[in-house]
Amino acid sequence: MSLQEIYFIAEIVVGIAMMISIVIVAIELRQNTYIVRASMADQRQQRVNWLFKTLCTDNDFRIFHKRIDSEWDQMNDDDRYRAHCLGVVSLRSMLNELVAHFDGQISETEFRNLEWNMKFAARRPNIQSAYAFIKDGYGANVQRYWEALDKTRDPNLLTMPVKQC
């Protein structure tokens, strides 16, 4: 076998190895995307579960949570600060998911769930307060999307049907 034939065989082997490595990278990328989506869905579920579990089991928190909508303008500074901090925790999670949506990392089904949560949250005064505080940490597309949501306070907010997340 001549040196030229060995060279051509080596080129074929390198080409096949290159294609195999590209396929492996594609598989790893797909797995990583799946893991990111699953992680965000888990975080959303944990956030929602924590809120509803706390509302069910802690009477003081439940009363406080209701007061955010009904008595925001009459709350003292300490209660507003508590409500504001609760809003920051809730809103950061949602806006981070919105960033992931714009980056193509969450599915349309997950986005519909997120969108419903954001539409509901945008009407709460503590979330509006939190947005003013954290908005500069997010890009223009996230800010435009959030600012386009209806922020009108709904007097029936607490009686709205609860959607399964």
C-alpha positions in Angstrom: 0.0 0.0 0.0 1.4 3.4 -1.0 1.7 6.4 1.2 -0.9 8.2 -0.8 -3.5 5.4 -0.2 -2.8 5.5 3.5 -3.3 9.2 3.4 -6.7 8.8 1.7 -7.8 6.1 4.2 -6.8 8.4 7.1 -8.8 11.3 5.5 -11.9 9.0 5.3 -11.5 7.9 8.9 -11.1 11.6 10.1 -14.2 12.6 8.1 -16.3 9.8 9.7 -14.9 10.7 13.2 -15.8 14.3 12.6 -19.4 13.4 11.7 -19.7 11.2 14.7 -18.5 14.0 17.0 -21.0 16.4 15.5 -23.8 14.0 16.1 -22.6 13.5 19.7 -22.5 17.3 20.3 -26.1 17.6 18.9 -27.3 14.9 21.2 -25.7 16.6 24.2 -27.1 20.0 23.2 -30.6 18.4 23.0 -30.2 16.8 26.4 -29.0 20.1 27.9 -32.0 22.0 26.5 -34.3 19.3 28.0 -32.6 19.7 31.4 -32.9 23.5 31.3 -36.6 23.3 30.5 -37.2 20.7 33.2 -35.3 22.8 35.7 -37.3 25.9 34.9 -40.6 24.0 35.1 -39.5 22.6 38.5 -38.6 26.1 39.8 -42.0 27.4 38.6 -43.8 24.5 40.3 -41.9 25.0 43.5 -42.6 28.7 43.6 -46.3 28.2 43.0 -46.5 25.3 45.4 -44.7 27.3 48.1 -47.1 30.2 47.7 -50.2 28.1 47.8 -49.0 25.8 50.6 -48.1 28.8 52.7 -51.5 30.4 51.9 -53.2 27.2 53.0 -51.2 26.6 56.2 -50.3 30.0 57.5 -53.3 32.2 58.5 -51.2 35.3 59.1 -49.6 35.1 55.7 -52.9 34.5 54.0 -54.4 37.6 55.7 -51.3 39.6 54.7 -51.4 38.3 51.1 -55.1 39.3 50.8 -54.3 42.7 52.2 -51.8 43.4 49.5 -54.6 43.7 47.0 -57.3 45.2 49.2 -55.3 47.6 51.4 -52.1 48.4 49.6 -52.7 52.2 49.9 -53.3 51.9 53.7 -50.4 49.6 54.5 -47.7 50.8 56.8 -44.1 51.0 55.6 -43.1 47.6 57.1 -46.0 45.7 55.5 -45.3 47.4 52.2 -41.7 46.4 52.4 -42.7 42.8 53.2 -45.0 42.8 50.2 -42.4 44.4 48.0 -39.8 41.7 48.9 -42.4 38.9 48.2 -43.0 40.6 44.9 -39.3 40.6 44.0 -39.0 36.9 44.8 -42.0 36.1 42.6 -41.3 38.4 39.8 -37.6 37.5 39.4 -38.5 33.9 38.8 -41.1 34.9 36.1 -38.8 37.4 34.3 -36.0 34.9 34.3 -38.3 32.4 32.6 -39.3 35.2 30.1 -35.7 35.7 29.3 -35.4 31.9 28.7 -38.5 32.1 26.4 -36.9 34.8 24.3 -33.8 32.6 24.1 -35.9 29.7 22.9 -35.3 27.6 26.0 -38.9 26.9 27.0 -41.7 25.4 25.1 -44.9 27.1 24.0 -46.9 25.1 26.5 -44.6 26.3 29.3 -44.8 29.8 28.0 -48.6 29.8 28.1 -48.4 28.9 31.7 -45.9 31.6 32.4 -47.9 34.1 30.4 -51.0 33.4 32.5 -49.0 33.8 35.7 -47.5 37.1 34.5 -50.9 38.5 33.5 -52.3 37.7 37.0 -49.2 39.0 38.8 -48.9 42.2 36.8 -52.1 43.5 38.5 -50.8 43.1 42.0 -49.4 46.3 43.5 -46.5 44.6 45.2 -45.4 43.0 41.9 -45.6 46.5 40.2 -43.4 47.9 43.0 -41.0 45.0 42.6 -40.8 45.6 38.8 -39.8 49.2 39.3 -37.0 47.9 41.5 -35.6 45.1 39.3 -36.4 46.1 35.8 -33.0 47.5 34.9 -31.5 44.0 35.4 -33.4 42.8 32.3 -33.1 43.5 28.6 -35.3 45.7 26.5 -37.4 42.8 25.1 -38.3 41.6 28.6 -39.1 45.2 29.7 -41.3 45.8 26.6 -43.2 42.6 27.1 -43.8 43.2 30.9 -44.8 46.8 30.4 -47.3 45.9 27.7 -49.3 43.7 30.2 -52.5 45.1 31.7 -51.6 46.5 35.2 -55.2 47.6 36.0 -56.1 46.5 39.6 -59.0 44.2 39.6 -61.3 44.5 42.6 -62.2 40.8 42.1 -58.5 39.7 41.9 -58.9 37.5 45.0 -61.9 35.7 43.6 -60.4 34.9 40.2 -60.2 31.2 39.4 -57.0 29.5 40.1 -55.2 27.9 37.2 -53.3 24.7 37.6 -49.6 25.4 36.8 
